[in-house]
Amino acid sequence: MRNKDPTSWLPKAPPRYTLESHRNTINCIAFHPIFSSVATGSDDYTIKIWDWEVGELEKTIKGHTRAVLDVDYGGQKGNNLLASCSSDLTIKLWDPADDYKNIRTLPGHDHSVSAVRFIPGSANLLVSASRDKTLKIWDVSTGYCVRTLEGHTAWVRDVFPSPDGRFLLSAGDDMTARLWDISAPTNTGSKLTMFGHEHYIEACALAPPSAYQHLAPMAGLKKPPPASSLAEFMATAGRDKTIRLWDSRGTCLMTLIGHDNWVRALVFHPGGKYLLSAADDKTVRCWDLAQDGRCVKVIGDPHERFITSLRWAPSVVRNVAAAEPTGENRGNGTKETTNDAAGTAGSTPQDVQIRCVIATGGVDWKLRIFSS
């Protein structure tokens, strides 16, 4: 079989499953870190939980009173929660172990909450991005906002934490991306601001260390930065139809041109060689970072309408002791997982099993699962 090596696997049409149940646009997708569950949030105000292995709807969760804009799994090891955020100004926490009961609602933002992410390396921290121009960090065990990060001058559309939980990358309608160092509790200003996009930025992502060997030459580096340094390279994408790659000094290394409409979602291949993007031109594009960001694949067939969301199933980490230097490996014994496992500090490649599973969602109300 040609695609034995998961580090070089790319999705291809047709999808393994095309799943329908939402009654409006799908805005967001999140994979459960261990089980074969995937959550979607929609303009129909609901969250739906699907089984991506068998291609079936498991549950519909109601509670938000406006569009659900983002979802994410995370929290304490062996005790994962689902977080969601909405145009109703709230973040909600749901317990998958208790039939997705709504265990907490976090009010505090003054406008739509567009993105939510659990912060790795912390047992109970969550970050949100909002149209009120702020990022907020929450303690999910108490429900309190512990820090507000101010600096963006317009809607913050996306946020991406580093795998060690030290940095946050955010981006939005002020056409900037900002890198924040949240390791010291007193830090509330951004460490770095990246300028260059000519329209609103819709998505941002930190590159996993597996990508450093391919990105380092673009930055003029003779050797890649150490894998333990987790905010070396970044990608942003937006309504100017471009994707930009950045280094840790805020220098734009490259602009990837090819989409002919708003670029809405970005994900780095866990193997590090590719960057995938999804856009309102109804395509997913695969960019080869080892070939100076050349577009090597376009998946256009199955998507009938704009694509809003794209997620990669988290890698499975086999060896917890090596992969979790933070000492957070409670519960579950030897099989543990992490969202950015391929880039987890201290893990070695044999600990990490890349799952060749990708999901897309969009304006045609359909969830598509691509897998090997």
VEXPAKOL-438825 format. One line per 8 residues: number of its first residue (from 1); their letters; for each residue x negated, y negated, z of C-alpha. Coordinates in steps of 0.5 Angstrom, whole numbers, plus 500, padded with zeros to 3 digits. Layout:
<sites>
NUM> A> X,Y,Z | ... .
</sites>
This chain:
<sites>
1> MRNKDPTS> 500,500,500 | 497,493,498 | 499,489,504 | 496,494,509 | 492,488,512 | 497,483,516 | 492,477,516 | 494,477,508 .
9> WLPKAPPR> 501,479,508 | 506,473,505 | 513,474,505 | 516,475,498 | 523,475,495 | 528,478,496 | 529,478,504 | 530,484,508 .
17> YTLESHRN> 537,481,511 | 541,475,509 | 545,474,515 | 552,470,516 | 556,468,521 | 555,460,523 | 560,456,520 | 555,450,518 .
25> TINCIAFH> 548,448,517 | 543,452,521 | 538,447,524 | 533,452,528 | 530,459,529 | 527,462,535 | 524,469,536 | 524,473,543 .
33> PIFSSVAT> 517,474,545 | 518,482,546 | 525,484,543 | 527,484,536 | 532,478,538 | 532,472,534 | 536,466,536 | 539,460,531 .
41> GSDDYTIK> 542,454,533 | 547,450,528 | 551,444,527 | 557,448,529 | 555,447,536 | 553,454,537 | 547,459,538 | 547,466,535 .
49> IWDWEVGE> 543,471,537 | 541,477,532 | 537,483,532 | 532,482,526 | 530,489,526 | 537,492,524 | 540,485,521 | 546,485,526 .
57> LEKTIKGH> 549,479,530 | 549,480,537 | 552,474,541 | 555,467,540 | 553,462,545 | 558,456,546 | 556,451,551 | 553,445,547 .
65> TRAVLDVD> 559,440,545 | 555,437,539 | 550,440,534 | 544,445,537 | 538,442,534 | 532,446,537 | 532,453,541 | 525,456,544 .
73> YGGQKGNN> 524,462,548 | 519,462,554 | 518,461,561 | 515,466,566 | 512,473,564 | 517,478,564 | 523,473,565 | 524,470,559 .
81> LLASCSSD> 529,464,558 | 532,461,552 | 532,453,552 | 536,449,547 | 537,442,545 | 543,438,542 | 545,432,539 | 550,432,546 .
89> LTIKLWDP> 544,429,549 | 542,435,554 | 538,441,554 | 541,448,556 | 537,454,559 | 540,461,558 | 538,467,561 | 537,473,556 .
97> ADDYKNIR> 537,478,562 | 544,476,564 | 548,476,558 | 545,469,556 | 549,466,562 | 548,458,562 | 543,457,568 | 542,450,568 .
105> TLPGHDHS> 543,444,564 | 538,438,564 | 540,431,562 | 536,425,562 | 535,423,555 | 538,417,552 | 539,420,545 | 539,426,541 .
113> VSAVRFIP> 534,431,543 | 531,434,537 | 526,439,539 | 524,443,545 | 518,448,547 | 516,452,553 | 509,450,555 | 504,456,555 .
121> GSANLLVS> 500,457,560 | 505,454,565 | 510,459,569 | 516,454,568 | 514,447,564 | 518,445,558 | 517,439,553 | 523,436,549 .
129> ASRDKTLK> 522,431,544 | 528,426,543 | 531,420,538 | 530,416,545 | 523,415,543 | 520,419,548 | 517,426,550 | 520,429,557 .
137> IWDVSTGY> 516,435,561 | 521,439,565 | 520,444,571 | 525,449,569 | 525,452,576 | 528,446,579 | 531,442,573 | 527,436,574 .
145> CVRTLEGH> 524,432,569 | 517,431,572 | 514,427,566 | 516,422,561 | 511,421,555 | 512,414,551 | 508,411,545 | 512,413,539 .
153> TAWVRDVF> 516,407,537 | 522,411,533 | 525,418,534 | 521,423,536 | 523,429,531 | 518,435,533 | 513,437,538 | 508,443,539 .
161> PSPDGRFL> 504,445,545 | 497,448,545 | 497,455,547 | 493,454,553 | 498,448,555 | 493,443,555 | 495,439,549 | 502,437,546 .
169> LSAGDDMT> 502,434,538 | 508,430,537 | 511,427,530 | 517,423,528 | 520,417,525 | 515,412,526 | 511,416,521 | 505,418,526 .
177> ARLWDISA> 503,424,529 | 500,424,536 | 496,428,540 | 497,428,548 | 493,431,553 | 497,433,559 | 492,437,563 | 492,431,568 .
185> PTNTGSKL> 499,430,572 | 497,422,571 | 496,422,563 | 502,419,560 | 499,416,554 | 497,419,547 | 490,421,546 | 490,420,539 .
193> TMFGHEHY> 495,417,533 | 495,420,526 | 497,415,521 | 498,416,513 | 505,419,512 | 509,414,508 | 516,416,511 | 519,420,517 .
201> IEACALAP> 515,426,519 | 519,432,520 | 515,437,523 | 508,438,526 | 504,444,528 | 497,446,531 | 492,450,527 | 491,457,531 .
209> PSAYQHLA> 483,458,532 | 484,464,527 | 484,458,522 | 478,454,524 | 473,458,519 | 478,456,513 | 479,448,516 | 472,447,518 .
217> PMAGLKKP> 469,446,511 | 474,441,510 | 472,437,516 | 465,438,513 | 463,442,519 | 457,447,518 | 461,452,523 | 468,452,526 .
225> PPASSLAE> 469,450,533 | 470,455,539 | 476,459,539 | 477,456,546 | 478,449,544 | 485,449,542 | 487,442,539 | 482,442,533 .
233> FMATAGRD> 486,442,527 | 493,440,526 | 498,440,520 | 504,435,519 | 510,435,514 | 515,430,512 | 520,426,508 | 514,423,503 .
241> KTIRLWDS> 514,431,501 | 507,432,503 | 503,436,508 | 497,433,511 | 492,437,515 | 488,433,520 | 482,434,525 | 481,432,532 .
249> RGTCLMTL> 479,425,531 | 485,424,527 | 482,424,520 | 486,426,515 | 482,432,511 | 487,434,506 | 494,432,503 | 498,438,500 .
257> IGHDNWVR> 502,436,494 | 507,441,491 | 514,440,494 | 519,436,491 | 523,434,496 | 523,433,504 | 518,438,507 | 522,440,514 .
265> ALVFHPGG> 518,446,517 | 511,448,518 | 508,455,520 | 501,457,520 | 500,464,519 | 497,468,525 | 492,471,521 | 489,463,520 .
273> KYLLSAAD> 488,464,512 | 495,460,510 | 500,455,512 | 507,456,510 | 512,450,509 | 520,450,508 | 523,444,504 | 529,441,501 .
281> DKTVRCWD> 527,443,495 | 530,450,497 | 523,453,497 | 518,456,502 | 511,455,500 | 504,458,502 | 498,454,502 | 491,458,502 .
289> LAQDGRCV> 487,454,507 | 481,458,504 | 482,455,497 | 482,448,500 | 490,448,501 | 492,451,494 | 499,453,493 | 498,461,492 .
297> KVIGDPHE> 506,463,493 | 513,459,492 | 519,463,494 | 525,460,491 | 530,465,489 | 534,467,495 | 535,460,498 | 541,457,495 .
305> RFITSLRW> 541,450,499 | 536,446,503 | 531,450,508 | 531,447,515 | 527,452,519 | 522,457,518 | 519,461,524 | 514,467,525 .
313> APSVVRNV> 515,472,529 | 510,472,535 | 504,477,535 | 504,482,540 | 499,482,545 | 497,489,547 | 491,488,553 | 494,483,558 .
321> AAAEPTGE> 488,482,562 | 484,480,556 | 489,476,553 | 492,472,559 | 486,468,562 | 491,464,566 | 493,470,571 | 500,469,569 .
329> NRGNGTKE> 501,477,567 | 506,478,572 | 511,484,570 | 511,488,564 | 504,492,565 | 500,493,559 | 505,490,553 | 505,483,553 .
337> TTNDAAGT> 507,478,548 | 505,470,547 | 508,465,542 | 501,464,539 | 498,470,541 | 493,470,535 | 490,463,538 | 491,465,545 .
345> AGSTPQDV> 484,463,549 | 480,469,551 | 484,474,546 | 480,479,542 | 483,481,535 | 484,488,537 | 489,485,542 | 493,482,538 .
353> QIRCVIAT> 498,485,533 | 501,480,528 | 508,482,526 | 510,481,519 | 516,478,520 | 519,471,518 | 526,467,518 | 529,462,515 .
361> GGVDWKLR> 535,458,516 | 538,452,512 | 544,448,509 | 547,454,506 | 549,457,513 | 545,463,512 | 539,466,516 | 534,470,512 .
369> IFSS> 529,475,515 | 523,477,511 | 519,482,513 | 514,488,511 .
</sites>
